[in-house]
């Protein structure tokens, strides 16, 4: 999958789908970003944990319209609960530094195709 902003490619990512373990137990990242989809758009269903995640990640939460509603740079490992401040439908787990590298900001709209 391609992640874009303003028709500019930011990264090639992998769609992990619903009910995914995300990057749990992964020692190395094969892609720069991984996309998870929540069952519905809510804070609760897009809350993640980082138990058994062995590297710091940047986390980006998107609503159903792919607008960034919250971000967390260098998310701490082995954390019980990481929740967005607003309802989210999609979660992007990206390599550490992804947010800064692409100058992402809350309110920006991304495209995933």
C-alpha distances in whole Angstrom, upper triangle without the diagonal:
4,7,10,13,16,14,14,11,11,8,6,5,6,6,10,12,15,18,16,18,15,17,20,22,19,21,19,15,13,10,11,9,9,9,12,13,17,19,21,21,23,24,25,22,20,22,21,23,23,26,25,22,24,22,22,19,18,17,16,17,16,18,17,17,14,17,18,21,21,20,22,22,23,23,26,26,27,27,28,27,24,24,23,26,25,23,19,17,14,14,12,13,13,16,19,20,16,18,21,19,17,20,18,21,22,21,19,16,12,10,7,5
4,6,10,13,10,10,7,8,6,5,6,8,10,13,15,18,21,19,21,17,18,22,24,21,23,20,16,14,11,11,9,10,10,14,15,19,21,22,22,24,25,26,24,21,23,22,25,24,27,27,23,25,23,22,19,17,17,15,16,15,17,17,16,13,16,16,19,20,19,21,21,22,23,26,26,28,28,29,28,25,24,23,25,24,23,19,17,14,15,12,14,13,15,18,18,14,16,18,16,14,17,16,19,20,19,16,14,10,8,6,5
4,7,10,9,8,6,6,5,6,7,10,11,14,15,18,21,19,20,17,18,22,24,21,23,20,16,15,12,10,9,10,9,13,14,18,21,21,20,22,22,24,22,19,21,21,23,23,26,26,22,24,21,20,17,15,14,12,13,12,15,15,14,10,12,13,16,17,16,18,18,19,20,24,24,27,26,27,25,22,22,20,22,21,20,17,16,12,12,10,12,11,14,16,16,12,13,15,14,11,14,12,15,16,16,13,11,7,6,5,7
4,7,6,5,4,5,7,9,10,13,14,18,18,21,24,23,24,21,22,25,28,25,26,23,20,19,15,13,12,14,13,16,17,20,23,23,21,23,24,26,24,21,23,23,26,25,29,29,26,27,24,23,19,17,16,14,15,13,15,16,14,11,12,12,16,17,16,19,19,21,22,26,27,29,29,30,28,24,24,21,23,22,21,18,17,15,15,13,15,14,16,18,17,13,13,15,14,10,13,11,14,15,14,11,9,6,5,6,8
4,5,5,7,7,10,12,14,17,17,20,21,23,26,25,26,23,24,27,30,27,28,26,22,22,18,15,14,16,15,18,19,21,24,23,21,23,24,26,25,22,24,24,27,27,30,31,27,28,25,23,20,17,16,13,15,13,15,16,13,10,10,11,15,16,16,18,18,21,22,26,28,30,29,31,28,24,23,21,22,21,21,18,18,16,16,14,17,15,17,19,17,13,12,14,13,9,11,9,11,13,12,8,7,5,6,9,11
4,5,8,10,13,15,17,20,20,24,24,26,29,28,30,26,27,31,33,31,32,29,26,25,21,19,18,20,19,21,22,24,27,26,23,26,26,29,28,25,27,28,30,30,34,34,31,32,29,27,24,21,20,17,18,16,17,17,14,12,12,13,17,19,19,22,22,25,26,30,31,34,33,34,31,28,27,24,24,23,23,21,20,19,19,18,20,19,21,22,20,17,16,17,16,12,13,12,13,15,13,9,8,7,8,11,13
4,6,9,12,13,16,18,19,23,23,26,29,28,29,26,27,31,33,30,31,28,25,24,20,18,17,19,18,21,22,25,27,26,25,27,28,31,29,26,28,28,31,31,34,35,31,32,29,28,24,22,21,18,19,17,19,18,15,13,14,16,20,21,21,24,24,26,27,31,32,35,34,35,33,29,28,26,27,25,25,22,21,19,20,18,21,19,21,23,21,18,17,19,17,13,15,14,16,18,16,13,11,9,8,10,11
4,6,9,12,14,18,19,22,23,26,29,27,29,25,26,29,31,28,29,26,22,21,18,16,16,18,18,21,22,25,28,28,26,28,29,31,29,26,28,28,30,30,33,33,29,30,27,25,22,20,20,18,19,18,20,20,18,15,16,16,20,21,20,22,22,24,25,29,30,33,33,34,32,29,28,25,27,26,26,23,22,20,20,17,19,17,19,20,18,15,15,16,14,10,13,13,15,18,17,13,12,10,9,11,12
4,6,8,11,14,16,19,21,24,27,25,26,22,22,26,28,25,26,23,19,18,14,12,12,15,15,19,20,24,26,27,25,27,28,30,28,24,27,26,28,27,30,30,26,27,24,23,20,18,18,16,18,17,20,20,18,15,16,16,20,20,19,21,20,22,24,27,28,31,31,32,30,27,27,25,26,26,25,22,21,18,18,15,17,15,16,18,16,13,14,15,13,10,13,13,16,18,18,14,13,10,9,10,10
4,7,9,13,15,18,20,23,25,23,24,20,20,24,25,22,23,20,16,16,12,9,10,13,13,17,19,22,25,25,24,26,25,28,26,22,24,23,25,24,27,27,23,24,21,19,16,14,15,13,16,15,18,19,18,14,15,14,18,18,16,18,17,18,20,23,24,27,27,29,27,24,24,22,24,23,23,20,20,17,16,12,14,11,12,14,13,9,10,12,9,7,10,10,14,16,16,13,12,9,10,10,12
4,6,10,12,15,18,21,23,20,21,17,17,21,22,19,20,17,13,12,8,6,7,10,11,15,18,21,24,25,24,25,25,27,25,21,23,22,23,22,25,24,21,21,19,18,15,13,14,13,16,16,19,20,19,15,17,16,19,19,17,18,17,18,19,22,23,26,26,28,26,23,24,22,25,24,24,20,19,16,15,11,12,10,11,13,13,9,11,13,11,9,13,13,16,18,19,16,15,11,11,10,11
4,7,10,13,15,19,21,19,19,16,16,20,21,18,19,16,12,10,7,7,7,9,10,14,17,20,23,24,24,26,26,27,25,22,23,22,23,22,25,24,21,21,19,19,16,15,16,15,17,17,20,20,19,16,18,18,21,21,19,20,19,20,21,24,24,26,26,28,27,24,25,23,26,26,25,21,20,16,15,12,12,11,12,15,15,12,15,17,14,13,17,16,19,21,21,18,17,13,12,10,10
4,7,9,12,15,17,15,16,12,13,16,18,15,17,14,10,9,6,6,5,5,7,11,13,17,20,21,21,23,23,24,21,18,20,18,20,19,22,21,18,19,17,17,14,14,13,13,15,15,18,18,18,15,17,17,19,19,17,18,18,18,19,21,21,23,24,25,24,21,22,21,24,23,22,19,17,13,12,9,10,9,11,14,15,12,14,17,15,14,17,16,19,20,21,18,17,13,12,9,10
4,6,9,13,15,12,13,10,11,15,16,14,16,14,11,9,7,9,7,5,6,9,12,15,18,20,20,22,23,23,20,18,19,17,19,18,21,20,17,18,18,18,15,15,15,14,16,16,18,18,19,16,19,18,21,20,19,19,20,20,19,22,21,23,23,24,23,21,22,21,25,24,22,19,16,13,12,10,10,10,12,16,18,15,17,20,19,18,21,19,22,22,23,21,19,15,14,10,11
4,6,9,12,10,12,10,12,15,17,15,18,17,13,12,10,12,9,6,5,6,8,12,14,16,17,19,20,20,17,15,17,16,18,18,20,20,18,20,19,19,16,16,15,14,14,14,16,15,17,14,17,17,19,19,19,20,20,21,20,22,22,23,23,23,22,20,20,20,23,22,20,16,13,10,10,9,10,12,15,18,20,17,18,22,21,19,22,20,22,22,22,20,18,15,13,10,10
4,7,8,6,8,7,9,12,14,13,17,16,13,13,12,13,10,7,6,5,8,11,13,16,17,19,19,19,15,14,16,14,16,16,18,17,15,18,18,19,16,16,15,15,15,15,17,17,19,16,19,19,20,20,19,20,21,20,19,21,20,20,21,21,20,18,19,19,23,22,20,16,13,11,10,10,10,13,15,18,21,18,20,23,23,22,24,22,23,23,24,22,20,17,16,13,13
4,7,6,10,9,12,14,17,17,20,19,17,17,15,16,13,9,7,5,5,8,10,13,14,16,17,17,13,12,15,14,16,17,19,19,18,21,21,21,18,18,16,16,15,14,15,14,17,15,18,18,20,20,20,21,22,23,21,23,22,22,22,21,20,19,18,19,22,21,18,15,11,10,10,11,12,15,18,21,23,21,22,25,25,24,26,23,24,23,23,22,20,18,16,13,13
4,5,9,10,13,15,18,18,21,21,19,19,18,19,16,12,10,6,5,6,7,10,12,14,15,14,10,11,13,12,15,17,18,19,18,22,22,22,19,19,17,16,15,15,15,14,17,16,19,19,19,20,20,21,23,23,21,23,22,21,21,20,18,17,17,17,21,19,16,14,10,10,11,13,14,17,20,23,25,23,23,27,27,26,27,24,25,24,24,24,21,19,18,16,16
4,7,9,12,13,15,16,20,21,19,20,19,20,17,13,12,8,8,8,8,12,14,15,16,14,10,11,12,11,13,15,16,17,17,20,21,21,19,20,17,18,16,17,18,17,20,19,22,21,21,21,21,21,23,23,21,22,20,19,19,17,16,17,17,18,21,20,18,15,13,12,12,14,14,18,21,23,26,24,25,28,29,28,29,26,27,25,26,26,24,22,22,19,20
4,5,9,9,12,13,17,17,16,16,16,17,14,11,10,7,9,9,11,14,16,17,17,15,12,12,13,11,12,13,14,14,14,17,18,19,16,17,15,16,16,17,18,18,21,19,22,21,21,20,20,20,21,21,18,19,18,17,17,17,16,16,17,18,22,21,19,16,14,12,11,12,12,15,18,20,23,21,22,26,26,25,27,25,26,25,26,25,24,21,21,18,19
4,6,6,9,10,14,15,14,15,16,17,14,11,11,9,11,12,14,17,18,18,18,16,14,13,13,10,10,10,10,10,10,13,15,16,15,16,15,16,16,18,20,21,23,21,23,22,22,21,19,19,20,19,16,17,15,14,15,14,14,15,16,18,22,22,20,18,16,14,12,13,11,14,16,19,22,20,22,25,26,25,27,25,26,25,27,27,25,23,23,20,21
4,6,9,9,12,13,11,13,12,13,11,7,8,7,10,12,15,17,18,18,17,16,14,12,12,9,10,9,11,11,9,12,13,13,11,13,12,13,14,16,18,19,21,19,21,19,20,18,17,16,17,16,14,15,13,14,14,15,14,14,15,16,20,21,19,16,15,12,10,9,8,11,13,15,18,17,18,22,22,22,24,21,23,22,24,23,22,20,20,17,19
4,6,5,9,9,8,11,11,12,10,8,10,10,14,15,18,21,21,21,20,19,17,15,14,11,10,8,10,8,6,9,9,11,9,12,12,14,16,18,21,22,24,21,23,21,21,19,17,16,16,14,13,13,11,12,13,15,15,14,17,18,22,23,22,19,18,15,12,11,8,10,11,13,16,16,18,20,21,21,23,21,23,23,25,25,24,21,22,19,21
4,6,9,11,11,14,14,15,14,12,14,13,16,17,19,22,22,22,20,19,17,16,14,11,9,7,7,5,5,8,10,12,12,14,14,17,18,21,23,24,27,24,25,23,23,21,19,17,18,16,13,13,10,10,12,13,14,14,17,19,23,24,23,20,20,17,14,14,11,13,14,15,19,19,20,23,24,24,26,24,26,26,28,28,27,25,25,23,24
4,6,9,11,13,15,16,16,14,17,16,19,20,23,25,26,26,24,23,21,20,18,15,12,10,9,5,6,7,10,13,13,17,17,20,21,24,27,28,30,27,29,27,27,25,22,20,20,17,16,15,12,11,14,15,17,18,20,23,26,28,27,24,23,21,18,17,14,15,15,17,20,20,23,25,25,26,28,27,29,29,31,31,30,28,28,25,26
4,6,7,9,12,13,13,12,15,15,19,21,23,26,26,26,25,24,22,20,19,16,14,11,11,8,7,7,9,12,12,15,16,19,21,23,26,27,29,26,27,25,26,24,21,20,19,16,15,15,12,13,16,17,19,19,21,23,27,28,27,24,23,20,17,15,12,13,12,14,18,18,21,23,22,24,26,25,27,28,30,29,28,26,26,23,24
4,7,10,12,14,14,14,18,18,22,24,27,29,29,29,28,27,25,23,22,18,16,13,13,10,8,6,8,11,12,16,17,20,23,25,29,30,32,28,29,27,28,26,23,20,19,16,16,15,13,14,17,19,21,20,23,25,29,30,30,27,26,23,20,18,14,14,12,14,17,18,21,22,22,24,26,26,28,29,32,30,30,27,28,25,26
4,6,9,10,12,13,16,18,22,24,27,29,29,29,28,28,26,23,23,19,18,15,15,13,10,9,8,11,12,15,17,19,22,24,28,29,30,27,28,26,27,25,22,20,18,16,16,17,14,16,19,21,22,21,24,25,29,30,29,26,26,22,19,16,13,12,10,12,15,16,19,20,19,21,24,23,26,28,30,28,28,25,25,23,24
4,5,7,8,9,13,15,19,21,25,27,27,27,26,26,24,21,21,18,17,15,16,14,11,10,9,11,10,13,14,17,19,21,25,26,27,23,25,23,24,22,19,18,17,15,15,17,15,17,19,21,22,20,22,23,27,27,27,24,23,19,16,13,10,9,8,11,13,13,16,18,17,18,21,21,23,25,27,25,25,21,22,19,20
4,7,9,10,13,16,19,22,25,27,28,29,28,28,26,23,23,20,20,18,19,17,14,14,13,15,14,15,17,18,21,22,25,26,27,23,25,24,26,24,22,21,19,18,19,20,19,21,23,25,25,23,25,25,29,29,28,25,24,20,17,14,12,11,10,13,16,14,18,20,18,19,22,22,25,26,28,26,25,21,21,18,18
4,5,7,11,14,17,20,23,25,25,26,26,26,24,21,22,19,20,18,20,18,15,15,14,15,12,13,14,15,18,19,22,23,23,20,22,20,23,21,19,19,17,17,18,20,19,21,22,24,24,22,23,23,26,27,26,22,21,17,15,12,10,8,8,12,14,12,15,17,15,16,19,18,22,23,24,22,21,18,17,15,15
4,7,10,14,17,20,24,25,24,25,24,25,23,20,21,18,19,17,20,19,15,15,13,13,10,10,12,13,16,17,21,22,22,18,19,18,20,19,16,16,14,14,15,18,18,20,21,23,23,20,21,21,24,24,24,21,20,16,14,10,9,6,6,9,10,8,11,13,12,12,15,15,18,20,22,19,19,15,16,14,15
4,7,10,13,16,20,21,20,21,21,22,20,16,17,15,17,15,18,18,14,15,13,13,9,9,9,10,13,14,17,18,19,15,16,15,17,16,14,14,13,14,14,17,17,19,20,21,20,17,18,18,21,21,21,17,16,12,10,6,6,4,6,10,11,8,11,14,13,12,15,14,17,18,19,17,16,13,13,11,13
4,7,10,13,17,18,18,19,19,19,17,14,15,13,15,14,17,16,13,15,14,14,11,11,10,10,12,13,16,17,18,14,17,15,17,16,14,15,15,15,15,17,17,18,19,20,18,16,17,17,20,20,19,15,14,10,8,6,5,6,9,12,14,12,14,17,16,15,18,16,18,19,20,18,17,14,14,11,13
4,7,10,13,15,15,16,16,17,14,12,14,12,15,15,18,18,16,18,17,16,13,12,10,9,10,10,13,13,14,12,14,13,15,15,14,15,16,17,16,19,18,20,19,20,18,16,16,15,19,18,16,12,11,7,6,5,6,9,12,15,16,14,15,18,18,16,19,16,18,17,18,17,15,12,12,9,11
4,7,10,12,12,14,14,14,11,9,11,10,13,14,16,17,15,18,18,17,14,14,11,10,10,10,12,12,15,12,15,14,15,15,15,16,17,18,16,19,18,19,18,18,16,14,14,14,17,17,14,11,9,6,5,6,8,11,15,17,19,16,17,21,21,20,21,18,19,18,19,18,17,14,14,12,14
4,7,8,9,11,13,13,9,8,11,11,15,17,19,20,18,22,21,20,17,16,13,12,10,10,10,10,13,11,14,14,15,15,16,17,20,21,19,21,21,21,20,19,17,15,14,14,17,15,13,9,6,5,6,9,11,14,18,20,22,19,19,23,23,22,23,20,20,19,19,18,16,15,14,12,14
4,5,7,8,10,9,6,6,9,10,14,16,19,20,19,23,22,22,19,18,14,13,10,10,10,10,13,13,15,15,14,15,16,18,20,22,19,21,21,21,19,18,15,14,12,12,15,14,10,8,5,6,8,11,13,17,20,22,24,21,21,25,26,24,25,21,21,19,19,20,18,17,17,15,17
4,7,9,11,10,7,8,12,13,16,19,21,23,22,26,26,25,22,22,18,17,14,13,12,11,15,15,17,18,17,18,20,21,24,25,23,24,24,24,22,20,18,17,15,15,18,16,12,10,7,9,12,15,17,20,24,26,28,25,25,28,29,27,28,25,25,22,22,22,20,20,19,17,19
4,6,9,9,7,8,12,14,18,21,23,25,24,28,27,26,23,22,18,16,13,12,10,9,13,13,15,16,15,17,19,21,24,26,23,25,25,25,23,21,18,17,14,14,16,13,9,8,6,9,12,15,18,21,25,27,28,25,24,28,29,27,27,24,23,20,20,21,19,19,19,17,19
4,7,9,7,7,11,14,17,20,23,25,24,27,27,25,22,20,16,14,11,9,7,7,10,11,12,13,11,13,16,18,22,24,21,24,25,25,22,21,17,16,13,11,12,9,6,5,4,8,11,14,17,20,24,25,26,24,22,26,27,25,25,21,20,17,16,18,16,16,17,17,19
4,5,6,6,9,12,16,19,21,24,23,27,26,24,21,20,16,14,11,11,9,10,13,14,14,14,11,13,15,17,21,23,20,22,23,23,20,18,15,13,10,9,10,8,4,5,7,10,11,15,17,21,24,25,26,24,22,26,28,26,25,22,20,17,17,19,18,19,20,19,22
4,6,5,6,10,13,16,19,22,21,24,24,22,19,18,14,13,10,11,10,12,15,15,15,13,11,11,13,15,18,20,17,19,20,20,17,15,11,10,6,6,7,6,5,6,9,11,11,15,16,19,22,23,24,22,21,24,26,25,24,20,19,16,17,19,19,19,21,21,24
4,6,5,9,12,15,17,20,20,24,24,22,20,19,15,15,12,14,13,15,18,18,18,17,14,14,16,16,20,21,18,19,20,19,16,13,10,10,7,9,10,10,8,9,10,12,12,16,17,20,23,24,26,24,23,26,28,27,27,23,22,19,20,22,22,22,23,22,25
4,6,8,12,15,17,20,19,23,23,22,19,18,15,14,11,12,12,13,16,16,17,16,14,14,16,17,20,21,18,20,20,19,17,14,12,11,9,10,13,11,9,8,8,10,10,14,15,19,22,23,25,23,22,26,28,26,26,23,22,20,20,22,21,20,21,20,22
4,6,10,13,16,18,17,20,20,18,16,15,11,11,8,9,10,12,15,14,14,13,11,11,12,13,17,18,15,17,17,17,15,13,10,9,7,7,10,10,8,6,6,7,7,10,12,15,19,20,21,20,19,22,24,22,23,19,19,16,17,18,18,17,18,17,20
4,7,10,13,16,15,18,18,17,15,14,11,11,9,12,13,15,18,17,17,15,13,12,12,12,15,16,13,14,15,14,11,10,7,6,4,7,10,11,10,9,10,10,9,12,12,16,18,19,21,20,19,22,24,23,23,20,20,17,19,20,20,20,21,20,23
4,7,9,12,11,15,15,14,12,12,10,11,10,13,15,17,20,18,18,16,15,13,13,12,14,14,11,12,11,11,9,8,6,5,7,9,13,14,13,12,12,11,9,11,10,13,16,16,19,18,18,21,23,23,23,20,20,19,21,22,21,20,22,20,23
4,6,9,9,12,13,12,11,13,11,14,14,17,19,21,24,21,22,19,18,15,14,13,14,13,10,10,9,7,6,5,5,6,9,12,15,17,17,15,16,15,12,13,11,14,16,16,19,19,19,22,24,24,24,22,22,21,24,24,24,23,25,23,26
4,6,5,8,9,9,9,11,11,14,15,18,21,23,25,23,23,20,20,17,15,12,13,11,8,7,5,5,5,7,8,8,11,14,17,19,19,18,18,16,13,13,10,13,14,14,17,17,18,20,22,23,24,22,23,22,25,25,25,24,25,24,26
4,5,8,11,11,12,15,14,18,19,22,24,26,29,26,27,24,23,20,19,16,17,14,11,10,7,4,6,7,9,11,14,17,21,23,22,21,21,19,16,17,14,16,16,17,20,21,22,24,25,26,27,25,26,26,28,29,29,27,29,27,29
4,6,9,11,12,16,16,19,20,24,26,28,30,28,28,26,25,23,21,18,18,15,13,11,8,6,9,10,13,14,17,20,24,25,25,23,23,21,18,17,14,16,16,16,20,21,22,24,25,27,28,26,28,28,30,30,30,28,29,27,29
4,6,8,9,12,13,16,18,21,24,26,28,25,26,23,23,20,18,15,15,12,10,9,6,7,9,11,13,13,16,19,22,24,24,21,21,19,15,14,11,12,12,12,16,17,19,21,22,23,24,23,25,25,27,27,27,25,26,24,26
4,7,9,13,14,18,20,24,27,29,30,27,28,25,25,22,19,16,15,12,11,10,7,8,11,14,16,16,19,21,25,27,27,24,25,22,18,17,13,13,12,12,16,17,19,21,21,23,25,24,26,26,29,29,29,27,28,26,28
4,6,10,12,16,19,22,25,27,29,25,26,23,23,20,17,14,12,9,9,8,7,10,12,15,16,15,18,20,23,25,26,23,24,21,17,15,11,10,8,8,12,13,15,17,17,19,21,21,23,24,27,26,26,24,26,24,26
4,7,10,13,16,20,23,26,27,23,23,20,20,17,14,10,8,5,6,6,6,10,11,14,15,13,16,17,20,22,23,21,22,19,15,13,10,9,7,6,9,11,13,14,15,17,18,18,19,20,23,23,24,22,24,23,26
4,6,10,13,16,20,22,23,20,20,16,17,14,11,8,7,5,5,8,8,11,12,15,14,12,14,15,18,20,20,18,19,16,12,10,6,6,5,5,8,8,10,12,13,14,16,15,16,17,20,20,20,19,20,19,22
4,7,10,13,17,20,20,17,16,13,14,11,7,6,5,5,6,9,11,14,14,16,15,12,13,13,15,17,18,16,17,14,10,8,6,5,6,5,7,6,7,9,11,12,12,11,13,14,17,16,17,16,18,17,20
4,7,10,13,16,17,14,14,11,11,8,6,5,6,8,7,10,12,14,13,15,12,9,10,9,12,14,14,12,13,10,7,6,5,6,9,9,10,9,8,12,13,13,14,11,12,12,15,15,15,14,16,16,19
4,7,10,13,14,10,10,7,8,6,4,7,9,11,10,14,16,18,16,17,15,11,11,9,11,12,12,10,11,8,6,5,7,8,11,11,12,10,8,12,13,12,12,9,10,9,11,11,12,11,13,13,17
4,7,10,11,9,8,6,6,5,6,9,12,14,13,16,18,19,17,17,14,11,9,7,9,9,9,6,7,6,5,6,9,11,14,15,16,13,12,15,17,15,15,12,11,9,11,11,11,11,13,13,17
4,7,7,5,5,4,6,7,9,12,15,17,16,20,21,23,21,21,17,14,12,9,11,9,8,5,6,5,6,8,11,13,17,18,18,15,13,17,18,16,16,12,11,9,9,9,8,8,10,11,14
4,5,5,5,7,6,9,12,15,18,21,20,23,24,25,23,22,19,16,13,10,11,8,7,4,5,6,9,11,15,17,20,22,22,19,17,20,22,19,19,15,14,11,10,11,9,10,12,12,16
4,5,7,10,10,13,16,19,22,24,23,26,27,28,25,25,21,19,16,14,15,12,9,7,5,7,11,13,17,19,23,24,24,21,20,23,24,21,21,18,17,14,13,13,11,11,11,11,14
4,6,9,10,14,16,19,22,25,24,27,29,30,28,27,24,21,19,16,16,13,11,10,9,10,13,14,18,19,23,24,24,21,19,22,23,19,20,16,15,13,11,11,8,9,9,10,13
4,6,9,11,13,16,19,21,21,24,26,27,25,25,22,19,17,14,15,13,12,9,8,8,10,11,14,16,19,21,20,17,15,19,19,16,16,13,13,11,10,9,6,5,7,8,11
4,6,9,11,15,17,20,20,24,25,27,25,25,22,19,16,13,13,11,11,9,10,10,11,12,15,16,20,20,20,17,14,17,18,15,15,11,10,8,6,6,4,6,9,11,14
4,6,8,11,14,17,16,20,22,24,22,22,19,16,14,10,11,10,10,9,10,9,10,10,13,14,17,17,16,14,11,14,16,13,12,8,7,5,5,6,6,7,11,12,16
4,7,11,14,17,16,19,22,23,20,21,17,14,11,7,7,6,8,7,10,10,10,12,14,16,19,19,18,16,13,16,18,16,15,11,9,6,6,8,9,11,14,16,19
4,7,10,14,13,16,18,20,17,18,15,11,9,6,6,7,9,8,12,11,10,11,12,14,16,16,16,14,11,14,17,15,14,10,8,6,8,10,12,13,16,17,21
4,7,10,9,13,16,18,16,17,14,10,10,8,9,11,12,11,13,12,10,9,10,11,13,12,12,11,8,11,14,13,12,9,8,7,10,11,13,13,16,17,21
4,7,6,9,12,15,13,15,12,9,10,9,11,13,15,14,16,14,11,10,10,10,12,10,10,10,8,11,14,14,13,11,11,11,14,15,17,16,19,19,23
4,6,9,12,15,14,16,15,12,13,13,14,17,19,17,19,17,13,12,10,9,10,7,7,8,7,8,11,12,12,11,11,13,16,16,18,17,20,20,24
4,6,9,12,12,15,14,12,14,15,17,19,21,19,21,18,15,13,10,9,9,6,7,9,9,10,13,14,15,14,15,16,20,20,21,20,23,22,25
4,6,9,8,11,11,8,11,12,15,17,19,17,19,17,13,12,10,10,10,8,11,12,12,13,16,17,17,16,16,17,20,20,22,21,23,22,25
4,7,6,10,10,9,13,15,17,20,21,20,22,20,16,15,12,13,13,11,13,15,15,17,19,20,20,19,20,20,23,24,25,24,27,26,29
4,6,9,11,11,14,17,19,22,23,21,22,20,16,16,13,13,13,12,15,16,17,19,21,22,23,22,23,23,26,26,27,26,28,26,29
4,7,9,10,14,17,20,23,23,22,23,21,18,18,15,16,16,15,19,20,21,22,24,26,26,25,25,25,28,29,29,28,30,28,31
4,6,7,11,14,17,19,20,19,21,19,16,17,14,16,17,16,19,20,20,22,24,25,25,23,23,23,26,27,28,27,29,27,30
4,7,10,14,16,19,19,18,20,19,16,18,16,18,20,19,22,22,22,24,27,27,27,25,25,24,26,28,28,27,29,28,31
4,6,10,13,15,15,15,17,16,14,16,14,17,19,18,21,21,20,23,25,25,25,23,22,20,23,24,25,25,27,25,28
4,7,10,12,13,12,14,14,11,13,12,15,16,16,18,18,17,19,22,22,21,19,18,17,19,21,22,21,23,23,26
4,7,9,9,9,12,12,10,13,13,16,18,18,19,19,17,20,23,22,21,18,17,15,17,19,20,20,22,22,25
4,5,7,7,10,11,9,12,13,15,18,18,19,18,15,18,21,20,19,16,14,11,13,15,16,17,19,19,23
4,7,9,13,13,13,15,16,19,21,20,21,20,17,20,23,21,20,16,14,11,13,15,17,18,21,22,25
4,6,10,12,12,15,17,19,22,22,22,21,18,21,24,22,20,17,14,11,11,14,15,17,19,20,23
4,7,10,11,14,17,19,23,23,24,22,20,23,25,23,22,18,16,13,13,15,15,16,18,18,22
4,6,7,11,14,16,20,21,21,19,17,21,23,20,20,16,15,12,12,14,13,13,15,15,18
4,7,10,13,16,20,22,22,20,19,22,23,21,21,18,17,15,15,15,13,13,14,13,16
4,7,10,13,16,18,19,16,16,20,20,18,19,16,16,14,14,14,12,11,12,10,13
4,6,9,13,15,16,14,13,17,18,17,17,14,15,14,15,15,14,12,13,12,15
4,6,10,12,13,10,11,14,15,14,15,12,14,14,15,14,13,11,12,11,14
4,7,9,11,9,11,14,14,14,16,14,16,16,18,17,17,14,15,14,16
4,6,8,6,8,11,11,11,14,12,15,16,18,17,17,14,15,14,16
4,6,6,9,11,10,12,14,14,16,18,21,19,19,17,18,17,19
4,6,8,9,9,12,13,13,16,17,21,19,20,19,20,20,22
4,6,5,6,9,10,11,13,16,19,17,19,17,20,20,22
4,6,5,6,8,8,12,14,17,15,16,14,16,16,18
4,6,6,6,5,8,11,13,12,14,13,15,16,19
4,5,5,7,9,12,15,14,16,15,18,19,22
4,6,8,11,15,17,15,16,15,17,18,21
4,6,9,13,14,12,13,12,14,15,18
4,7,10,12,10,13,12,15,17,20
4,7,9,7,10,10,13,15,18
4,6,6,9,11,14,17,20
4,6,9,11,14,17,20
4,6,10,13,16,19
4,7,10,13,17
4,7,10,13
4,7,10
4,6
4
